[in-house]
C-alpha cells in the first residue's frame, strides 16, 4: 500500500499556485492515503486548508495538529473544531482511533507537544508558541519575553502537562494497534526522541530540544515497542524542518520529515 506523507506544509505561507501543484503531485503519485503531520495552517484557517486539499487530492486524509495549527487560538477550541470536522474532508488523529490501513498495518496518531523535558529549559530558545497560543502565554501571565523568562517554571509545567496528555491520549490506541497488527505507523508532529530531533543534518542543541521533543510520548512509544517485539513500529514526525532517521530499538524506527516554508512537499511511504 502506498501512502503520501507530508509534514509542516504551512499552506498559508505558499502561493495558491504552489499549493495547487502540491495537491496535483499527490494525486499523480498514486498514493491511496494522505497523511498530514501537522503545521497545516493556523487556528483561524485550518478547516479552509483541509477542505482545499481534500477537494483536490480526492483521497482519504488523516492528520494530526502541529503547534502552528493553534497559532492565534487556544488548544481546546481548535481541538473541538477538529472533533466536529466533516469526516468526508479529513479525519483527525486521535479522533479516528486505530485506523486499519490493511490487514497487516494500522495507523494511530497524536500531534504531541514540546514538553520541555530534554535539553536546558533554564535558558531555552523562545518559540513563537509561547506568545501566540493562548494557553501558553496565559501560563506565564503575559505575552512578552520578559514575562516568559520570569515565569519559566510555570511554562515548563504547562508544557509537561501537554506532553503527558498527548502520551496518555494516544496510549490506548497504540496498545490496541500493537496487539492486533504486524506493523504500526504512528503519525505525530513533535519528535518523541532526542535522536529524532534533526535540524540541518544534526541533532538540535540543548536550547532548542525543550521545544522540539516530546519525551513523554517517546517513553510511551518505547515501552510499547518493547512489550511487542514482533511488531514493527514506525514513527513519522516533523516540526524541526530537518530530515533524518533514528533506529530507537530493533523494532522502533523514527523518521523525521524535511520541510521548507513556501514549498510544501511529501514523500511516499510503503506499508504491507
N, C-alpha and C positions, 0 to 999 in steps of 0.2 A: 504494500500500500504506500502510495506517495503522498506526503504532506508538504505543504508550504509553510514555513515558519518565518515570521517577521517580528522583530522587536525594535522598540524605540523608533517607530516610524515618524512620529511628530508630524502628522499630516498637515496640520495648520501652519507649519513652518515652510512648506513647499508650495510651489505654484500648482494651480489646478491641472495644468498640462502634465506636470511631473507625477501628480497623484493618479491621474488617468492612466498614464503609461505604467505605473506600478501595478495597478489593478489589471491592466491588459496583459502584462507579463505573467502574472499569477494565473490568469485564465488560460494563457497559451502553454503554461508549464505542464498541464495535465494532472496537476495535484487534485486530489479528491477532497481534501480538507485544508482549510487555512487556520493556522494558529497565530494569534496576535499576542505578543508577550509584554504588553503594557507600554505606557507612554504613547498612546494612540493620538491624544489631543489634550484638551484641558477640560475643567469641570463644566464650563458653560457650553461646550460644543461636542462632547464626546458622542452623544447619540447621533448627531448630524453626520459625523465622520464614519461611524459604524454603518449607518444606512448607506452612505456614499459607497463604501467598499462592498457591502452586501449586494447592492443593486448591480455592481459591475463584475464581481468575480463569480457570482451565482454558484457558490459552493457553501458547504457547512462551515461555519466560523465559530471557533471557540477562542475566548480571550480572557486575560487577566488584566487588572488595573496596575498601572505604574504610578509613581509619585506625581508625575506631571498631570495625570488624569484627575488629580484632586486640586490642581492649582486654581486659586480663585474661589474655592468652595470649602466644604467641610466633609469629613470622611463619611459620616453616617448618611448625609443627604445623597452623596454621589452613589454610595452602595445601594441605597434604597431605590434609586432610579434604575440601577442595573438589575435589581431583582424584578422589576416590573417591565423591563425592556421586552419588546416583541421578540419572541424566540425565533421567529422566521427570519429575523435580521441576523442575530448572533446570540450565542449562549455564553453567559458569564461563568467562569470558574471562580469560586467553588459552587455556585448555584447549580450547575449541571451535574454535580456529584461525580460518580465514576462513569466515564464515557467509554463504551465498548467500541473501539476502532475496528477490531477484528476479533476472531475467536481467540487469538493469542495475545493481543495488545490492548491495554487500557490507557486512558488519558485522565489525569487529575491535575488540579492546579489551584494556585492562590498567588496573588502578586507579591506577598511577603512585605517586609519593611526593613530599612536600615536600622538595626536595633541597638547600635552604639555599644556593642559588646566586644568587637575586635578593634584593635588599634588603640589610639590615645584620645579619649574624649575630654581630657583636660585642656588640650589645645587642638580642637577639631577644625577641619575645613567647614566654613559656614555655608551650608547649602541654601539655595533659594527656598527649599521646602519649609525651612524654619520661619520664614516671613510671609509666605503666600498661601499656606494651608492653615486654615483657621485653628484647628485643634493644636497645632504645634506652636503657633505664635501666641495663642492664649495660654499655653502651658508655662511660658516664661513671663507673662504679664505685659507683653508688648511686642511690637513687630519691628524692632530695630536691633542692630548688632550689639549695642551696649546691654540691652535687656537680656539678650540671649546669653552673652558671656557672663553676666551677673547671676544667671539662673540655670547654669548648665546641669546641675543635679536634677532639677525639675524636668528639663527637657529630656535628659537621659532616661529618667523613669518613664516618661511618656513613650519614648521610642522603644524601650524594653517591653512595655505593655503591648504595643502594636506588634512587635516581633512575636511575643508569646501568643497573642490572639491569632496571628497568621498560622503558626505551627499547630495550635490546638484545633483550629477550624479545619485544616487540611488532614489532620491525623486520621480520623475515622475513614475517610475516603481512600487515603493512601494505604491503610492497613487492609481494607476490603479489596483493593486492587491487587495488592501483593498476594493475598490468599487465593485469588481467582484466576490470575493471568500469569503467563510466562514472561511478559515484558510490560513494564510500566513506564510511561512518559509522564514526567512532572513538568508542567509549564509554570514558570514563575517569572518575576521581574528582577528581584534583587538577588545577586549571587548568594547562595546559602553557605559558602565556604570561602575562607581566606584564599585558598588555592585557585578559586574561580574568579577572583576579583581582578580581571585582566584590564589593563589600560596601556595602550601604546606598546604592547609586547612584553609588559612586565606586570607584576602584582602591585597593586596600589600601596602607598606608604601608610604609616600609622595615622596621619592626619585625615586621610580620605576613607580608610577602612570602616570607621564607625557608621558613616552614612551610606556605604556601598556594600555591606554584607549583612545577612540575617542569620546570626549564629543559632537562634532558637530553631529556625527552620532546618538548618543543617544538621543539628543534633538529632532532630526527629527523623530526618531522612536517613541519616547514617544508621540509626538504631533499627529502623525498619528493614533496610537492606541487609543488615547483619542477621536479623531474625529469619529472613527468607533468602538464603544464599543461592538458591537455584533460580531466583527471579532477577532478570536484568533490569536495572533502573537507570534511566537516562533523564537527567535534569537539563531543561532548556531555560536559560536565563539571559538577562541583558543588563540594562541600567548603566553600565560603565562605558558603553560605546566602543569597547575594545573586544577583541576576539581571542579565544583560546579554549583549550580543553584541559580538564583535570580529572585524572583517574583517582577517585577518593578511596575506593576499595575494589576488590576483584569484580563485584557486580554493580558498582555505582560510578557512573560517569557523568560529569558535568560539562556542558558545552555553553560557552558564553558567546552571544551573538554580537557581531560588529554593527555599528550604526553611524550615520552621519546626518546632521541637520540638513534639510532641504533635498535629501536624496534617499528616500525610503527604498529599502531593498528586502530581499528574502533569500532563504536558502531551502533546498529540498532535503527533507528527512524521510528516509525509507524505513518502514516498520513491517513486521511479519504480517 
